[in-house]
Amino acid sequence: MFTFQVISLFILGHFVAALLVYLNHRFIFHGKLGTKGPLRFFRRFHTLHHVYIEGDKLYEHIYVPLWARVAFVLIYLSIAMVSVWFSLGMASFSLYYSYNHLAIHKKTHKNHSYYHHSLHHDDASVNFSGMYPFIDKMFSTYKESRPVL
């Protein structure tokens, strides 16, 4: 039986993962932190993602590399040793983000995430959250628009 605590941990894990994606995207992929040491590799990989937003090379720069997927699984398993439900919530965001991010670039979903994300490709100084505009609103990086990706 699901309790309030289990549901709360799952939801909290989901939104903590969304916040971590925002922070990574803003401060490593697009910020000065991404110019430091090994973080430059991740920033370069993400920059190519902005260059190849469609076409044949899109798939080379949209998928998370295998080694990174393994790292995520190990992190989620480590967190699960403390809280399975929090870890499952984090994993749920990863799955939600992965599915929607690919759908956005394939142009199969034209929902709020599509417009929010596509504007980020037009103006890389706004809309870092990808899926949840309220996170950008919290950090004053939100910009409303309906551009075409």
Summary of the structure (lengths in Angstrom):
residues: 149
radius of gyration: 15.8
end to end distance: 43.5
largest distance: 47.5
contacts: 421
relative contact order: 0.15
helix: 69%
strand: 0%
